[in-house]
Amino acid sequence: MSPAPRVGITPAPEPAYDEDQPPETPRIHGALALDPMVWGPPGAIPDERRLRHLGQALAEVLAGRRPAETVADKLTERAYRELVQAGQMIQTARPPFAGSVHVKEPHDGVVEMCLLIHCGERNHVLAVRLERRGVRWLCTDFETA
């Protein structure tokens, strides 16, 4: 019989130098990708899942857990400025969670929604107004309490 082949242990490679490493992307706890805010033919109301995702993303921004730039294309310029100026309005030790959505359509091309944002000990309410601009829906106003 021939002797068994000898297997050696290869040493682990040395870590790369700091300047060789790509910049680390910021981590966002609970981040979710947002679908495009385009819904069907004129007169079609957005579906509840997409509305809840938008509410979740806005709640994360208002809690300081997501950068405002991630929702910039879902808001009008004025609403985006207000969101950035508002800063952290929701104080919570744990990630916010958007509950069920209550939707009203006061008139054609306008949708108003209200969500209960679960934040642990104290819940918040988030109200959002969306207006249809062509085939897209944009957030024109929001309030939280």
C-alpha positions as CSV (number, residue, x, y, z in Angstrom):
1,M,0.0,0.0,0.0
2,S,1.1,3.5,-0.7
3,P,1.3,6.0,2.0
4,A,-1.7,8.4,2.4
5,P,-1.3,11.8,0.8
6,R,-0.2,14.4,3.2
7,V,-2.6,17.3,3.7
8,G,-1.2,20.5,5.1
9,I,-3.1,23.4,6.7
10,T,-2.9,26.6,4.7
11,P,-2.5,29.7,6.9
12,A,-5.3,32.2,6.8
13,P,-4.5,35.2,4.6
14,E,-3.6,38.5,6.2
15,P,-6.4,41.1,6.4
16,A,-6.2,43.9,3.8
17,Y,-4.9,47.3,4.7
18,D,-7.5,49.9,5.5
19,E,-6.9,51.8,2.3
20,D,-7.5,48.7,0.2
21,Q,-11.0,48.1,1.7
22,P,-14.1,49.5,0.0
23,P,-16.0,52.1,2.0
24,E,-18.6,50.4,4.3
25,T,-22.2,51.2,3.4
26,P,-24.3,52.4,6.3
27,R,-26.5,49.7,7.9
28,I,-30.2,50.6,8.4
29,H,-32.0,48.4,10.9
30,G,-35.3,47.3,9.4
31,A,-34.7,48.9,6.0
32,L,-37.0,47.8,3.2
33,A,-36.8,48.4,-0.5
34,L,-39.7,50.6,-1.7
35,D,-41.6,49.8,-4.8
36,P,-42.1,52.5,-7.4
37,M,-45.1,54.7,-6.5
38,V,-46.9,54.1,-9.7
39,W,-50.4,52.5,-9.6
40,G,-52.6,51.5,-12.5
41,P,-54.9,53.7,-14.6
42,P,-56.1,57.2,-13.6
43,G,-58.4,56.9,-10.7
44,A,-56.8,53.7,-9.3
45,I,-56.1,53.9,-5.6
46,P,-52.7,52.6,-4.4
47,D,-52.7,49.2,-2.8
48,E,-52.5,48.9,1.0
49,R,-49.2,47.0,1.0
50,R,-47.3,49.8,-0.8
51,L,-48.9,52.4,1.3
52,R,-47.8,50.5,4.5
53,H,-44.3,50.2,3.1
54,L,-44.2,54.0,2.5
55,G,-45.5,54.6,6.0
56,Q,-42.9,52.2,7.4
57,A,-40.1,54.0,5.6
58,L,-41.4,57.5,6.7
59,A,-41.6,56.2,10.3
60,E,-38.0,54.9,10.1
61,V,-36.9,58.3,8.9
62,L,-38.8,60.1,11.7
63,A,-37.2,57.7,14.2
64,G,-33.7,58.4,12.9
65,R,-33.2,54.8,11.6
66,R,-33.2,55.6,7.9
67,P,-31.7,58.5,5.9
68,A,-34.3,60.8,4.4
69,E,-32.7,60.5,0.9
70,T,-34.1,57.0,0.6
71,V,-37.7,58.3,0.3
72,A,-36.9,61.6,-1.6
73,D,-38.4,60.3,-4.8
74,K,-41.7,59.5,-3.0
75,L,-42.2,63.1,-1.7
76,T,-42.7,66.5,-3.3
77,E,-39.8,69.0,-2.8
78,R,-41.7,70.8,0.0
79,A,-42.6,67.6,1.8
80,Y,-39.0,66.4,1.6
81,R,-37.7,69.7,3.0
82,E,-40.1,69.4,5.9
83,L,-39.1,65.8,6.5
84,V,-35.4,66.8,6.6
85,Q,-36.1,69.8,8.9
86,A,-38.3,67.7,11.2
87,G,-35.4,65.4,12.1
88,Q,-36.1,62.7,14.8
89,M,-39.7,63.2,15.8
90,I,-40.3,59.7,17.0
91,Q,-38.4,58.7,20.1
92,T,-38.1,54.9,20.4
93,A,-35.5,52.4,21.7
94,R,-36.7,49.8,19.2
95,P,-37.4,50.0,15.5
96,P,-40.8,51.4,14.6
97,F,-43.4,49.1,13.0
98,A,-46.2,50.4,10.8
99,G,-49.6,48.7,11.6
100,S,-52.6,48.6,9.4
101,V,-53.4,51.4,7.0
102,H,-56.7,53.4,7.0
103,V,-57.2,55.0,3.6
104,K,-59.7,57.7,2.5
105,E,-60.1,59.3,-0.9
106,P,-61.4,62.8,-0.3
107,H,-61.5,63.5,-4.0
108,D,-60.1,62.1,-7.3
109,G,-56.3,62.1,-7.3
110,V,-55.9,62.5,-3.6
111,V,-55.4,59.8,-1.0
112,E,-55.1,60.3,2.8
113,M,-53.9,57.5,5.0
114,C,-53.4,57.1,8.7
115,L,-51.2,54.4,10.3
116,L,-50.5,53.4,13.9
117,I,-46.8,53.2,14.4
118,H,-45.8,50.7,17.1
119,C,-42.8,51.8,19.0
120,G,-42.7,49.8,22.1
121,E,-44.0,51.5,25.2
122,R,-45.6,54.4,23.3
123,N,-47.2,54.2,19.9
124,H,-47.5,57.1,17.5
125,V,-49.9,58.0,14.7
126,L,-48.6,58.9,11.2
127,A,-50.9,60.7,8.8
128,V,-49.8,61.0,5.1
129,R,-51.4,62.8,2.1
130,L,-50.6,61.6,-1.4
131,E,-51.5,63.3,-4.6
132,R,-51.4,61.8,-8.1
133,R,-49.0,63.6,-10.4
134,G,-49.3,61.9,-13.8
135,V,-49.0,58.2,-13.2
136,R,-47.1,58.6,-9.9
137,W,-48.3,59.2,-6.4
138,L,-46.3,61.7,-4.3
139,C,-46.5,62.4,-0.6
140,T,-47.4,66.1,-0.3
141,D,-47.8,66.3,3.5
142,F,-47.4,64.3,6.7
143,E,-48.0,64.6,10.4
144,T,-47.1,62.5,13.4
145,A,-48.2,62.6,17.0
